[in-house]
């Protein structure tokens, strides 16, 4: 049996965890909104058309922040179309996804939904086909109490108190040629600076996110970040990173190494941010908002068959399997290992569209990726300890990749220590050890495991529990030493508490 060790010191704290690292994403795409979170007339819908069976599962995920309304969708979006009497809202074509948007669910409906699921908004503005004036107007509508045109317009729409939205994305993926209003780095950096400046004049308490590269393989990567931040450094707090992975060549071992690519991406963006900081002799850090990340590839072929200019088609509806859940766990562990600079993360997306939750007219169920997200989101609060790993490795496209992926989190308020770990070895178990003698008086409280012999196993409406957590049984904690076996291809949440 292969040997692995996790090494920590309770005094070596990396960072407090910003709970917004466990955020998600709702875009007007496919059935994420319509037939997802919003379906008037459905037996589970409330008087506002919000599906409460879906809301219950979202609350289980414990999502502190939700990005909205896009995504590619936002780069052609006119927010004014989504407010006011529904009968007067226009249906518009959306060039991003080649569908028709009815605007029956809009800004105020979204804000009502955030209260239902206990999340906070992360609002994106259109810097593709629009600019400074629209940016100023939307924050006036959402954040000023009264006495101006747009704040009074909100009140006429039945919303007396301001929404007080504090987190704003300055556009979406503006480096991408697929984006409406695609810009060069210099063009985007200038409009981001001016939009951010105007918005802060309306509400100086907001935080803003500049668009970074759409993925690590973009030909403009690094040049984009350097140029953009050189223009708008003083007006932004975060720069975004986006990354999706897929097992395109059906090589599961290589696929599970993808989180090493995510780690590389984060490290390189941090280096660029700090280089710009040094050039500008700035005091503040620019941190990372990893506001689109997930597995996305299962639905690529079926999406080619979608008829254009329909409303909310079955689009990007990946059916996730067990190996996807393992990678999602590793991606979350990767972000936590950079919690000193990764402050916001948004799993893309939340319902139906590359999502942990799926719906039909007759029910709602949890995809395989639901479970690692829920476990880490709910139990990964506190601060991250510098986590060192000694484990066997395998050759991957990223170099030597460790079979063990792990992070240790201490929650002092709860007298709790939590280890999240993935055994990526598809053949062998790992014999794990960890010296925790610094945590005198602690005992093993729970060990929850996600494991399946079939990497391609999926959950469906008819069989929703094919892949689900079970109690682990192979660990012991004696005299301050944790030891035991982690089965091949498995994810673990190991929790110790003070007796």
Buried (B, 14 or more C-beta within 10 A) or exposed (E): EBEBBBBBEEEEBBBEBBBBBBBBBBBBBBBBBBBBBBBBEBEBBEEEBBBBBBBEBBEBBBBBBBBBBBBBBBBBBEBBBBBBEEEEBEEBEBBBBBBBBBBBBBBBBBBBBBEBBEBBBBBBBBBBBBBBEBBBBBBBBBBBEEEBEBBBBBBEBEBEEBBBBBBBBBBBBBBBEEBBBBBBBEBBBBBBBBBBBBBBEBBEEBBBBBBBBBBBEBEBBBBBBBBBBBBBBEBBBBBBBBBBBBBEEEEBBBBBBBBBBBBBBBEBBBEBBBBBBEEEEBEEBBBBBBBBBBBBBBBEEEBEEBEEEEEBBBBBBBEBBBBBBBBBBBBBBBBBBBBBBBBBBBBBBBBBBBBBBBBEEEEBBBBBBBBBBBBBBEBBBBBBBBBEBEBBEBEBEBEEBBBBBBBBBBBEEBBBBBBBBBBBBBEBBBBBBBBBEEBEEBEBBEBBBBBBEEBEBBBEEEEBEBBEBEEBEBBEBEEBEBBBBBBBBBBBBBBBBEE
